[in-house]
Amino acid sequence: MATIRKRGELQWQAIVKRKGHPLQSKTWNTRKEAEAWARRVESEMDRGVFVSRGETERTTIADLIERYREDELPKKRGKGFGPALKTLESELGAYSLAALSSKIVTDYRKKRLTAGLSGDTVRKEINLLSRIIDLAGKEWGLPLPANPCAMVARPAPGKARERRLEGDELGRLLAAAGEEKHLGALIVVAVETAARLGELLSVTWTDVDLQKRVMVLRGIDGRGTKNADAFRAVPLSTEALRALKEVKNLPASIDGRVFYWWKASDSFNKTWRRARARAGVEGLRFHDLRHEATSRLFEKGVFDSMEVASITGHKTLQMLKRYTHLRAEDLAKRLA
């Protein structure tokens, strides 16, 4: 039976002693709150689900995010985690791990969606928070009875982009690249291999076998592909081979990278926007070339779904489908 005792004029302390469990105590402003807390703790002990909340009550979401930045973020590829972590810290950082509830996360979801954020963005933010809480429980010694994010419905995925190259846009882009041989070659190789920008910027000449017509992708800075594979080998078409041979004749880079003109996607994006403007092409992202390439692989009729997936690196056919936008007129030509 719990002990409830008065402490001073305005506080009540609840003490729970139970064999097999460390002593639990907490001070409240009213006797009613102290009794309710004690009953809950005793009930959890009886049902074998009690978890001491001492440390989780002292640890804030901001504390967890800071540890994630220090321990986990350096292992991640890409830069999309920073803004999401900053938002989570700003909106939820003051809550203790023990106080965070599914209702709080649901309210966060509603607030973000009402502010005009896309369902994809909000879903990624909640999934990131959920991963951090899972890490806290499984590896950082801060267990909770349940992850509150697990009980929160995620916003539905947004409609997949369907932008592909239209008319003579590819020719105009290559013409806009002009004497920037690396840029023209990068565009061609992207359209022919379905490789991501970060993968291409990290390719070194040791990853390219012009004789066997194969290029190995090892992800950003060689840290593995986005889907956690150590590498992915892609076949090189005649056009891709021609573009790479053209780059091979240019002055070599110090670090051995093929497309060494740009260190990372940030610096390349400026080049891309300028070239796109010169070409008079609107609304086309460089990543849309991956959609274009994936669709072309199917339209050629040479590869089946599993073979295309091995080239593009998609783990599931559902994700492969989101990147495939076949033109009815091209399929009609195959029927004819």
N, C-alpha and C positions, 0 to 999 in steps of 0.2 A: 504494500500500500504506500502510495506516495506521501511525502511529508510536505505540508504547506505551512510556511511560517512567515510572519510579518517582519520586514526589515525597515526600520525607521517609520516615518509617518506615511510615506507614499508608495512603498514597494512591497511586493510579496515574492518570496523565493519558493520555487517548487523543486523538490529533491526526489529522485527516483533511484531506489536501490533494488537491484535484481541480480540473483546469482547468475554468473556467466556473462555479465555485462558490466562495463565500467560505470561508476556512479555518474548520474546525469543530473545537472542542476541548471536552473535558469531563473533569472529575476524578471518579474513583470510589474506593470503599474497597478493591476487589479488582481484580487484573489480569483475572480472568474477566469481571467486569462491564464493564470498559473495552474488552476485545476484542469482547464481544457488541454493545456500543453502536456501535463502529467498523464492524463488519460490517453492521449494520442501516443505518447512514448511507450506506456505500458502495453497498449494494444499492439503496437508494432513488435515489441519484445515477445509478447505471447504468440504472435503469428510468425515469428522468426524472420521478419523483414526489417528489423530495426537497423538503422545506420546512424552512427554518431554524427551529428551535424555541427559539432564544434568548429572544425576547420573550414567546412563549407560555408558556415555563417560568417567566418572572418575573411573568406576569399571572395573577391568581387570578380565580375565578368571582365573588368578592365585588367585585373591581375592575370587572368587566364590568357587574354589576348596578348598581353605583353610577353608572356612566356612563349606563346605560339610564334610571335615575331622572332624571338631569339632562337628557339630550338627547331622550329619546323619551317618557317618561311624561307631560310636559306636553301632548303632542299627542293623547293618548288620551282617549277619552270614558269616563265611568263611573269607579268606584272599586274595581273588582275586582282590579286589578293589585297594589295595595299588599300585601295579605296573602300573595299567592303569591310575590312578590319576597322578602318577609321570610322565608318558609319556605325558599325555595331558598338564600338567603344563609346561613341558620342551618345547613342540612343539608349544603350542597355548597360554600359560600363559600371554605373553606380550600384546596380543590383548585386547582392551577394549570390553566390551559386545556389545556396539553399533557398533563397527567396524567389529565384526565377521560376516562373510557372508557365504552363501552356497558354493561359490567358494573356500574360504579358507578351509572349511571343506572337500570339494571335493579334493583339492590339498593334504590335510593331508592324506586322504584315499589312494590316488595314491602313495604317498611317502612311506607309511607303507607297502602297498602291494608290491611295487617295492623292498623294503628292505627284502622281503621274509617272512613277517608275514602272518599267515593264515587268510583267510577270516573271520573265527569265531572270532579270536582275534580282528581284526580291527572293525568288526561289534559291538562287545561288548564295545569297546572303544568309538565309535561314539554314541551308545545308552546311555552310561554313561554320556557323555557330554550333550546329549539331555535332560536327566533327571535333570541334574544340572541346565541347563538353564530354564527348566520348573519350577523348585523350585524357582529360582530367580524371575520369573514372578508372580507365584501364591502365594508364601508365604513370599518372602523376599522383596517385594515392588519394584522390578526392572522390570517393564513390557516392553516388546518389541512387535512391530507389529506382528512379527512372529518368530518362532524358526528356525534359519537357518539350523539346522540339519534335520528338517522335510522335507526339499526339496532335501536331499542328498540320493541317492540310496545306500542301504547297500550291501556289498559283499554277494554273495550267500553262504548259509551254506555249510560247508565242508561235505564230505562223512562221515556218521556215522561209528564209529568203529564197527567191526564185530568180534572182538577177543572173542573166547569162550574157555573153557577148552577143551583140546584135549587128546584123549587116556587116559593114566593113570596119567595125570598131577595132578589131585586132590589128588590121593593117594600119589604121590611123594611129594606134598606140605605138606600134613599132616605128612608124614614120616619125612620130613625135620624139621617140628615143634618139633618133638621128645618130650622131657620132658617139652617144653613150652606149658603147657596145655591151657593157655589163648589164645595163638596164634592159635592152632589147633581148639579150640572151636569157635573163632572169624571167621575163614575161613568157618567152617561148617554153622554157623548161617547166614553169609553173603550169601552163596550159597542157603540156604533154605528160606530166607525171602526177598531177594532183597533190604535189607536196605543199606543205604549209610554208609561209614566208620564213618563220623562224628556223625551220628545218633546212631550207635552202641556204640561208645566210650562214649556217654552221657547217655546210658541206666542205670538206677539204678534198684536194686532188687524190689523196690516198683512198678516198671513198668512191672514186669514179674509175671504172674500168671501161675504157673506150673500146677495147677489143671485144669484150664479152657483152658490151652494151648494157651495163648494169650500174646503178648508182645506189649507194648505201646511205640511208638517212639515220642519224643517231640522235635526233632531237636538238634542242637548243644547247649549245656548248657541249655536245656529246653526252648529255645527262639522261639520255633515253627519250623515247618518243612520248607524245602526250598520253598514249594509252599504256604507258609503263613497260613497253618492250625495249630491250636493249638497242635494237636497231630494226630497220625495215628496208629491204632491198626492192628497188623498183626498176622495171625494164625501161630502156631508153629507145624512143622512137627515132626514126631517121631525122626528123626535125630537131628533136632534143639533142641528138648526137651532133648535128651540124652546129647548133648554137654553142654547145660546150667546146667543140673544136675551135670555134672562132675565139672564145674566151681564152683557150689554152695558148693561143698565139700572142696574147697581150702580156705586158710585163707581169711577172709573178709577184705574189704577195709574200710578206715576211712570215705570216703565220700559216701559209699553205691553203688558206680558204679560197674557194672558187670565186665567190662573189664578195670580195673583200672591200668593195667600194663603200659598203655600209656595215657598221659594227653591229647594229641591232635594228629592230623594226621601227623604232622611234625616228632614227635618222633616215631610214628608207621612205617612210610615209611622206616626208616633205618632198622627196624626189618624185614619188608617185603622184602626189597632188599636182605638181607642176606639169608633169607629162600628160596627165589626164586633161588638164586645162588646155594645153597646147593642141591635144587631139580633139577637143570639143566633145569629150565623152563625159556624160553626167551620171551620177548615182552608182558608179561602179567601184566597189572596194577591191583591193588586191585579193582579199580572201575569196571573192566571188569567182576568181579564176579556178579555185579548187572545185567549186560547184560545176563550172564549165568543163573542167577536165574529167571529173567523175561521170558526168552525163555523156561526154564524148566516148569514154571507154565502153559504155553500154551501147551507144549508137553505132559504133564500129562493128558490133556483132561478133567480135573476136573472143571476148572473155565472158565467162559466166559470173554470177553474183559473187561466189566465193573467191574467184580470181581477182575480180575488181576490188573486193574488200582487202585482199592481201596487198594490193598495190596502194590503196588509199589509206590503209591502216585502221579502218572502222572495225570495232569489235563486234557490233551487232548489225543485223540486216536492217533494223529499224533506223539506226543512225545513218547507215548507208543510203537508205531511202530518202532521208531528209536532205541529203546532198545531191540527189539525182533528180534532174528536171528534164525529162525527155520531151523533145518536140514532136508533135504528132506528124508533121510533114516528113521528118526524118524517118520515123517508123514506117510511114506509108511508102517511102522509097524502098525500104528493105522488103516490104511485102510485094512490091512490084518486081 
